[in-house]
Amino acid sequence: MLPIHSRKGPVTTPRVFVVAAAARVSILVGCALAGLAGSARAQGADDSGAVIDINNPQRSKYPIAVPPATTGDPQSGRVIAEVASFDMKLSGDLKPLDMTGVSGDLRAEGVGVDTQRWKDAGAYGVIKYRSEVTGGRLTIDFKLYEVEKGDQPVLSRTYRGAAGDVRKLTHMWCNEVVLYFTHQPGFFGSKLTFSTKGAKLTKRVMVVDFDGHGAYSVTRNSSINILPAWSPSGSHIAFTSYMRDNPDVYIVPVGGGRPQRVSYYRGMNTGAAWSPDGSKLVVTLSKDGQPELYVISASDGKIIRRLTNNRAIDSGAAWSPNGNEIAFVSDREGGPQIFVMNADGSNQHRVSMNGNYNTTPSWNPRKGAHQLAYTTRAGDTFDIVTLDLGSGKMVRITQNEGVNEEPSWAPNGRAIAFASHRQGGTGIWIASPDGKGDATMVWKGWATSIDWGPTPRQ
Amino acid sequence: MDSSSSLKVGGLVVTLLLHAALVVAAISKMGSESSAAPDPSKRFENSVTIEASLAFKEVKPQSRQPVKKKKEMYKPPVQEAPIPPVPVPEEKPPEPEAPKVDTDNVVQQEEPPPAPKEKPKHKIKPKPDEIDPDSVLEKNHIQDEDLSSTGVDEVPKEGSADGSEWGTEKDARGDPYAGELRGRIESVWAVPSVETEGGVAQGCVRLDADGKIVDRAVKKKSGNATLDRSVELALKKAPDMEEPVPEHLIDLITVKGICFRFTLEKGQ
């Protein structure tokens, strides 16, 4: 029971009225607007009033302002503002504040904040920064404010690097911001790998920053290179290539270099998925006729065990983050469906129960999650859904937005990247795993087999 | 007509006369008694009504039972129609407060299970001097400010839904205007999902007679910066009422103001 007081002294006998009961509503007499500033009537009124309970808020993203630089090096300042705003937009839990509602001259603030200004603009938090470039070296001071906590920063960091590291350093800062609010590291600075069309009928394996910057090809042959997969450490990429005519599995350093052929059994060698410790791969081999799943050594390709054995096609494997399970696609019950088995091949069971066409499973890497994202056919198109394997709850990530395929989770599980061919463009898009909000295109162009790599260590 | 027939007719006549005499005697006797005693059926009716309501009213405060007991009390009439709310036919001094009893019961039932110990201090004492004559909500008189919740089903249907897009029918049962105001504020209350610690903050508004919000403030902060900020913004965004404040709420809402307790459950 809340204490009830008035300027006349404690109200000894509260009077109570019910106004509404739908959401635990009660009205309590005894407290009112006595504390309202600037209310002569209220201040002069008898200190009695009513209190109504409200217990059911909507949930929203955290509005955080990233104002333009007003001090320091203007060129890097512009990049910082752009990168930080984009990162906040993709973070999943935060969103950049629309700066059109911010009034006044920000220069006087410097790296500090006038909390009332930002409150009036609707901000919860504010990111301030100052960058300096001296002798080719870049120094950035970042500060994070929560306007409700006053004008002292709640988080401060200073980063130093080469003048060209402005994006990288800003990503590092944004990871700290996400960590501050969510207690989980962000995914900024991570990279995506995917396959795209090359000259003629060739296909290349590409690597690009999660925000679409810095794209480059890790394959340089004139062949078909598809199905890339990050090693858990992020140092290598396994992929399938026809460079020697037969589809074989290769591993290449992420920075490029000579690919090492690790699986070249007779017939098909495709779809490598790394074990969490990076020592093994699950691949699809057709050396015995039907495509079946095998565990092989990532170093020399030797078969460790066969996982499936039936007349159907088993492929598209994905190793669970804890290493205990493997999701895969099988048409053993008709159309392609998502199955899960133990890492030793036992307990194979179907988990996708919607529709008659489900492919490309991807595990949510978030700790404690037991969840898949996959492609499902919906009528004449394809969409992304997530499936919680514990509760069976499904969430549709895309709908009525063209063709959407091949999802891959962000390393912290707070976003999903996928290939989309929609009105807004063909390319790689990133969406929130709760299915809310609009997706954001991060890379424009034909892309398939997207795999999201780990976040680099700070 | 033979002799036997005449005898039958005579007997019938005698019988009729005797019955008529008895009826006259009975009527005259009843007439003399009715002036001295009230209609027994009415007395019974009154006593049952009063006792029943008193019983309900008494039991809850005494037993201090949390919500669930109320539901039990409500079942009897449904499941076992012939059996009245047996347990509580205690004879309390029949008082004219009976009509408010149901509401009290409802509130108690809705209370959260914990913290029943605090209630004994605020037993139902609907003394006339405690009733705010200005209050619109007088029919929903409750005993305790902690009464927080749900037994909506048992609330008397004194305020029906007004069809507002803001308030639900249940909200409107108490008072449509206050329910709608609450609905409008709740509809703009959004807490960032990064906030999971929870807390309770209190914000207040005052309206002018036309229903426009003229004052707003966070009266009690939770200490949780994100929650407090969300409450501040909710009060700021709250749309004005489209209808003027009803006469019976003028003092409450335009002078004293009305406060909202924003509760965010931990992990919600």
Interface residues (C-beta under 8 A of the other chain):
Chain A: M1 L2 I4 T13 P14 R15 V16 F17 V18 V19 A20 A21 A22 A23 R24 V25 S26 I27 L28 V29 G30 C31 A32 L33 G35 L36 A37 G38 S39 R41 A42 A45 D46 D47 S48 G49 A50 V51 I52 D53 I54 N55 N56 P57 Q58 R59 S60 K61 Y62 P63 D93 L94 K119 G122 Y124 E146 V147 E148 K149 F181 T182
Chain B: T103 V106 V107 E110 E118 H122 E130 I131 D132 S135 V136 L137 E138 N140 H141 I142 Q143 D144 E145 D146 L147 S148 S149 T150 G151 V152 V155 G167 T168 K170 D171 A172 R173 G174 D175 A178 G179 R182 I185 E186 W189 A190 V191 P192 S193 V194 E195 Q202 C204 V205 R206 V214 D215 R216 A217 K219 K220 A225 T226 D228 R229 S230 E232 L233 L252 T254 V255 K256 G257 I258 C259 F260 R261 F262 T263 L264 E265 Q268
